[in-house]
Amino acid sequence: MSQKHLKEAFISNLNGTSLLEISLGLSLAPLCLLCRGLLLILYYLHYGKPLSSRKHSLLLDFLVLVSPLLFSCTVLSPIIFFVPTIIAAFCAGIFSKIYSRRKHETRVPFRQIVKDFQETYLDPEYIPAITVFRVYVNVLTSISILAVDFPQYPRRYAKAETYGTGVMDLGVGAFIFGNALVCPEVRQKSYVTQPKFSSLARQFFSVWPLIFLGVGRLLTVKSIEYHEHTSEYGVHWNFFFTLAFVRLAASLLLAIFPKNNSWIVAINLAVLYQLILNTTSLKTFILHGSNSRDTRVGFLNANREGLLSLFGYLAIYMASVQVGLWLLKCRNSVKGWIEAACLLLLTVLVLFVFLHVSQAYADPVSRRMANLSYCIWVVAHCLTFFICFVLTDLALVFTKLLVKGSSVPCCWNAVKPPDTSTKHETEAVPGGREGKLSHACLISAINKNQLLFFLLANVMTGTVNILIDTIHSKTAFTLCILHLYMFFNCLIMYILHAKNIVLKFW
């Protein structure tokens, strides 16, 4: 077999992993974020000033926020069930040290501290958990698209062929979910006062970079005969096209239907699509082509997975729009966000019940078809991921209250209670406020140029695969390459952030 065919076989015919393993894996990123925040607070407690060196900030962020994830999806994957426990224990040790040192300075009872914490008001202008969610989906995707070509990356984490729940299967849906959280229909406060179809026209213009990147990737892959998994999206289709067309279709639906009812549209789309899959020959067509022998003759046959999975991804997008609108309701207190997290957790539990029913009576999870079970699974796990980040932020807010003057980038700030006599409606901003950050931060750096980060990761992945025989790489070499690859990508984002450069002109 040629090198191209070997690599294609290496990422084909896989079945994914368990829901439990993916759920545990999702806790790693929030725990890393918590660890970074606690280390910064401990540094402030020890030296009386924040970490100000940009080089040290980049090194700390990379070693704590990115490197553990690289190890967890390679050499530590056999003990992945213990990794979250180890990181959580380390975080508990840091918190214990912070609390014990703080206790020597003031003897306020712990019960009083908890009461003050619940009554703390948070900066209502933005929700840092949304920023961190979107950045980490990007980071985890960037790690996986290269790591999957190395033997140290477990095959169970790669995309499943037809049915199954691989880590990378979730990553595709999470990308759609994260994009919808900050879509213009969610962000625009004056959206209801503007003509809907004028906003739709702007959306048509705004997706041209995605279409351009999709065409560029298609031409590049075909011209250099780069290995590709045909049953993933098809012969000519790719994820850039999916992102563009889902966004366009969602903008059209949101121009027709009230955006506050987007969850109804999402449910109808997913259920109707599943009914058609089960009651017609559409499922057979997606899996085996029009002649039931996996033909790729004709544009529709050649790209059937990418084209027909748009219905499922559109349902995920519409559900995420509803989540984004709900999150932006003014909750400017710790108590309000604890209640919101509890409600989200209840929603997740209900979704997992529906997932069990859907898999038993409709169809198992299939990213290839983006069926009903896949949509429920993606939304449930994305909400779980987001809840973890909200709880991480609240834990850091609590710790910051113990150490007055300390600060953590991309974390809520405590503010004065609002003036009830001049109460007015406020809305949160889903993204971060990089211009107001006083510290260098890798998360803010990536958030500023997310599409560029994703594009750079794709280009670097292709370059590494062309230059290196990834399939036969040794462990030490693999870890070295993956760390260099991620550090280079992060360094570029960090430099752009330091110079306040945003490469977006559309």
N, C-alpha and C positions, 0 to 999 in steps of 0.2 A: 504494500500500500504506500502511496505517496504521503509526504508529510501533511499535506492538506487533508487527505482522507483520514489519516490517523487522528488529527486534531478534531475533525468532525465527529468521528466515532467516539472520541474521548468525552464529548459533551452531549452525546445522544443516548436515547433509550434508558433514561433514569427515572426513578420513582419518588424522589423527595424524601422527607423525613417526617417525624411526628409533630403534631401541634404543640405538644408539651415542650419539645426541644426548641422550637421556634419561639415560644412564649418566654422561656428562660433566657434564650439568646437576646431577646428584645430588652431585657433588664440590664444588659451590659453597658450600653451607651449611657443611660441615665446614671448608673453607678459611677462610671468614669467621670461624668460631669459633676456629680456630687463630690467625688474625690478631689477633682481639680479645685472646686470652690472651697472645700475645707482646708486644703493646703494653702490657698491664698489667704484665707482668714487666719490660719495659724502663723503664717509668715508675718502678717500685720501685727498679730498679738505679740510676736517675739521681737520684731524690729521697730514697731511703732510707725511703720510707713508701708504703703502698698508696693508690690513688685513693679518697678518702673522700667527695668531694662527690657527693650524690645526683643533682644536675642534670647534672654532667659525666658521671656514670656512665650516665645515661639517654641523653644525647646520643651518647656513644661507642658504646653498645650499639646504638642505632638506626642510626647512620651506618655501622657496621661489620657488624652482624648482619642488618639488614633492608634498608637502602637498596641495597646491591649486587644483591640478588635482584630488587628492583623494576626496576633498570636492565637486568638480564640478561634479563628476560622481556619487555622492551619495546624500547628503542632499541639495546641491545647484542646483541639476538638474532641479527642477521646475522653477528656475529663471536663467537658463543657458544663456538665451539671454541677460541678464544684466551683467553677470560676466565679460566678456571681456571689457565692457564699464567701469566697476568699476576699473579693473586693469589698463586699459589704462589711466584713469583719475589720478590714483595714480602715474603712471610713468610720466605723464605730470607735476604733482606737483613737483616730485623730479627733473626733468629736469629744471623746472622754477627756483627752488632754486639754482641749480648748475649754471645756466646762470646768475642769478641776482648777485650771489656772485662773479662770474668771472668778471662781468661787472664793479664792483667797482675797480678791479685791473687794467684792461686795457680797453680802450675805442675804440677798433677796431670796425668799423661798421659791422652790421650783414651781409650785402651784401658781404663784403670782406671776412667774415668768410665762407660763402657759396661758394664763388669762390675758396678760398684756399682748401676747403673740396673736391670740384670736381676735383681739380688738384692733390690731395693726391695720392701717390703711396702706394699700399698695398703689404705686404709680399706675393710673388708669389709662395712660396714653398708648401703651402697647403690651402685647402678651409675649414675653420672651420664649415661652414653651413652643409657640408656633415657629418662631425663627429656628430654634434648636432642632425641632422635629424635622423641618425641611432640610437643614444643613446635614443632619446625621443620615437622612435617607440618601442624600447625595454622596456622602462619604462612604457609607456602607456599599452603595452601588458601585462606586469607583474602585473600592477594594475588590469586590467580587468579580467584576468583569475581567480583571487580569488574573486574580488568584485562581479562578476556575480552570485556567489552562495549565495549572501546575498540579502534580499528583498529590501534593500535601493538602490541597483543598478537598474536603470530603465530597464524594460524588453525590451523597444524599442532600447536600446544600445547593447543588446546581439545579437548573430548571428541569422539572419533570417532563417526560415526553408527551404523555397524554393526560393521565390523571396523577395527582399527587401534590404534596405541599413542600416544595423546596424553598430555601431561604430566598433564592433569586426570583422565584415566582412571586413571592410577597413583595420584593423590591420594586417590580414593575408596577404593581397596583398602588403601592405606597407613593411612588413618584406622581401618579395621577392624583391621588388623594391630597398630597402636599401642595400641588399646583393649584388645585381648586380652593384650598383654604385661603389663598391670597389673590384669587382672581378678581378682576375689576368689579364684577357684580357684587362681590363681598366688600371690597375696599371702598368703593365710591359711596360717600355719605349722601351725595346729591343725586344718586342714580335714579331715584324715583321721580325726580323733578326734570330729568333730561329725557328727550325723545329716545325711546328704547332702540329704535332701528338706526339712529345715528351712532349710538354706542356699539351696535352690532357691526357697523361699517368700520369702526376703529379696530374692532377685534379681527376682522378680515385682514387688515393691514398689519396688525401686530404679530401675526403668525408666520409672516414670510421668512423670518430667519430660520424657523424650524423646518419649513419646506425646503429652503435652500440647503440646510445641513443634511436633511434626508436625501436629497438628490446628490449632494457631494459625497455622502457615505456610500450610496449605491454605486456611483461611478468609480469611486476609489476601490471598493471591495471587488467589483467585477474586473477592473483593469489589472489589479495585482494578483488576482485569483486567491484572495484571502479566504481562509476557512470560515464557513458560516453554517448555522443550524437551520436548514430550510424550513422545517416544520415549526419553527418558532414564530415567524411572521409571514413566511412565504419567500418567493424567489426575489422579488423586487422591493417588497415592503420592509420598513424598519421602524424602530420605536419613535424616531423623530416625526415620521408621518402620522403615527398614532397620536402623539401629543398634539400635533397641529389640528388634525381633523376632529378629535374629541373636543378640543377647545372651541372650534368653530361651531360644531353641532350643539354644544352646551350653550353657547352665546345665543344661538337661534332659539333654542327651547326657552331660555330665560327671557328672551324678548317676547315670547308668546304667552308663557305661563308666569304667574306671580312667583318671584324668587323665594318667597317664604313658604311656598308649597313644593319646593324642589325635591323634598323627600318623597312626596307622593309620585312625582314623575320618575324618580329613581326606582321605587318599588315596582311601578307599572312596567317600566322598561325591562328590569331584571326578570320579573315573573313572566311577562309576555314572551321574552326571548327564550326562557327555559321551556315554556309550553310549546313553542315552535320547534325547539330542539327535540323534544320528546314525542311530538305527535306527527312530525314530518320526517323527510329524509335528510334534513339539513345537517344533523349530527354526522351521518354517514358521509355526506359530502365534505364536511370540514376535515374529517379524519382520513378519508380514503379517496377523495376526489369524485368527479362525476361518473367515472367508469368503475369505481370501487377498487381500483388498482393503483391508487396514488398518482394519478396522472397530473402533470403540471402544464398541460397544453392549454393555452388561452390565458388571458390576464386574470380572470376570476379564479380559475383552477390554480394558477401559479401563486396567487396571493390570498387564498381563501381564509387562512388563519388570521392574517392581519386585518383583512377587510371585515370579516364577520365578528371578530372579537371586539370591534369598535362599540357594539351595542352594550356589552358588559362593562367596558371601560367608561362608557358614557354614563351608565348607571352609577358607577363608583364616583365619578366626578360630580354628578348631581347630588348624591348623598353627602359628599364632602362640602359642597356649597352650603347645604343646610347646617352642617356642623359649624362651618366658619361663621355663618350669620348668628348662630346661637352663642358662639364663644365671644363675639364682639359686643354682646350685651354688657352694660356697665356692671362689673363686679369688682369694686375697688377695695375690698377688704379680704383679709385672710379667711375669715369665717365664710364669706360668700364663695370663695374659690374652693374651700373644703366641701361645701354643699354641692358645688358644680362637679367636683371630682367624684363625689359619691353618686350623683345622678348619671354621670358618664359610665361609672363602673357598673351600675345597674343596667344600663343600656347594653354594655358589653356582654353581661351575663345572659340577657335576653337574646342577643345576637348569636351567642354560642349555642343556645337551645335551638334556635332556628337553623343554625348550621348543621346540628346533629339530625334534625328532621329532614332538611334538604338533602343531605348526603344519603340518608336512609331511603327516602321515597322519590327523590328526583334524580340526582346525579352526584357522584363524588366531585371534589374540587378539581377543576381543569383550567389552568391558565391558558392553554392552547385555544379553548373555546370561550374563555371568560364567562362561564356559565353562572347560574344563580348561586351555587355553593361558593364559587370563587369570589363573587362580589361580597357575599356576607362575610366570608373569611377575611378578606382584605380590610373591610370597614371595621370589623371587630378587632383585628390585631393593630390596625392603625390607631384606633381609639385607645387601646391598651398602651401602646407606645407613647401616645400623647399624655395619658394620665400619669405615666411614670415620670415624664418630664415636669408636669405640674407639681407632683409630690416632691420631686428633687428641688424645684425652685422654692417651695414652701419650707423645706428643710433648711435650705441655705438662708432664707429670710430669718428663720428662727435662730440660726447660728450667728447671723450678723447682728441680731438684737443683743446677743450675749457679749459681743465685742464691738462696742460703739466706735464708729469711724471706719470700720472695715467695709470693703466693697468687693463685689465679684462681677466681672463682665457678663453680659447677657443673663442677668438675674434681676428679679423685681427689686425695686427700691421702695423702702418705707417712706410715706409722705404724710403730711399733716391731714387731719380729717377734713372732709369737704365742708364748706360753709353752707349749712342747711337753710339759712335764710335766703341765700341766692342760688338755690339748687337749680341745676339745668341739666338737660340730657347730654351725656357724653358718650363717645364711642371709642373703643380701643382700636389700635392700629395693629394689624396682624404681623407686620414685619418688625425688624429691630430699628433703633434710632442710632445708627453708627456715628452720626455727627456729634451726638451728645456723650458718647462713651469716652471716659477719661483714661482707659487702659487699652493697650494692644490686646487683641483677642482673635484667635484663629477662627472662631465661629462667626464673628462679625465680618472677618476678611472673606470667608467663603460665601457668606450670605450676600455680600455686595456684588459678586460676580458668579452666581450659581450656574448659569448656562455655560459660561466660559470654563468653569471648573469641570463640568460634565464633559464638555467638548475636548478639553485638554486631556482628561482621563482617557477618553476614547482614542485620541491620537496617540498617546503614549502607550496604550494597550496594544494597538496595532504595530507600533514601532518595536516594542519588546518582542512580540510574537514573530515578527519578521527576522529579527536579529538573533533570537535565542531558541534553542530546542527546549521548549518549556516542559514537554511531557517527560523527559528523562533528567530533569534537574534534581540535584541533591537538596536536602533540607536547608542546610546553611546558606547555600546559594539562593534558593527561593526566598528565604526570609530577607536576605540582603537586597535582592532585586525589588521585592514588594515594598520594603521600607524606603529605598531610594526613590522609587516611583511615587509613593504617596508624599514623601517629604518634598520632592521637587514640585509636585502639584500644589501643595500647601504653601511652599515658599513663594511661588509666583503670586498666589492670592494674597499672601501676607505683604509682599512688596507693593502690590497695587493698592492694598488697604492703607498702608503707611503713607502712600503718595496721594491718597483720596481719589483714586482713578476708578471710575465705573465704566466698563466697556459695554455700554448699551446705547444705541443710537436710533432705536425704532420706537 
